[in-house]
Every structure is written in structure tokens, then in C-alpha cells.
Amino acid sequence: MGHRSRLCHFVIDVTDLDEATRFWSAVLGAAEEPVNPSSRHVYRRLRLPDNEIRVLLQATTDLKSSKERMHLDIEADDVEAEVRRLESLGAVRWDHQRERGYDFWVLRDPWGNEFCVLQTEFPDLLAQRPEWD
């Protein structure tokens, strides 16, 4: 017999689930989905508006000690405007990369997790997203 598998979650470690739910929901335009009530003190799940992969926020007290080995990339048709929007939500600029043929920003969320804001990679998909105010 065969079996099936698929990527279902991208997990982000945080120390404050309520604040992380607010931050990442606003960053991604995502909506919180219910999780098992007995695990809500450890996990919150976010449904993305245009993808079946979920973001799972996981409470941890472990300290961040080095660069992430996995991270989110967010594409934008105006990188600077998107970075400013994300800063208003609590992100901070960490590193402006202009190497390898790209010009993008590495940001950190309020828990020190890195994520990137890139120039448009998939214009047809980006055009399907609503504009931010």
C-alpha cells in the first residue's frame, strides 16, 4: 500500500502566543484557526489567505542562539513600503542584502526570528493578493 504526505505547517517558535498571533496574523493577512483546547497554551495555528500550508506558532522558553536554518520569504511589489508596514507591526530591520543578484531586507520578528522581504518573484500570484492600506 502507498501513502500520502504533504507539508502542512511552517512552525515559528515564540515566547508570547497572544502577541505572536496578533503579529503574524497582521504580517501575513492570516486568520487564526482553532487548535485542540488542551494544546492552545502551546500552539496557535494560522490559515494563510492564499495557501493550504498553515503557520503554527509554538510557545518556547528556549533562547534563540544562531541564524535560522529555515525562514519565511515575503515578496512585495514595493519592498520599502512593505518593510515599513512590517516595522509598524513590530518587526525590525536586521540586514540589507545586496548580494547574489538580489536586493532584499532581512527582518526580525519581535522574538528574534528572521524573515525576508524580497522583490516580486511570482507576479501572477502576487497580483491575486489584495493591496495593504
Beta strands, then each sheet from edge to edge (+ up, - down):
strand 1: 9-14
strand 2: 31-33
strand 3: 43-47
strand 4: 54-59
strand 5: 72-76
strand 6: 92-97
strand 7: 104-108
strand 8: 114-119
sheet 1: 1+ 4+ 3- 2+
sheet 2: 5+ 8+ 7- 6+
end
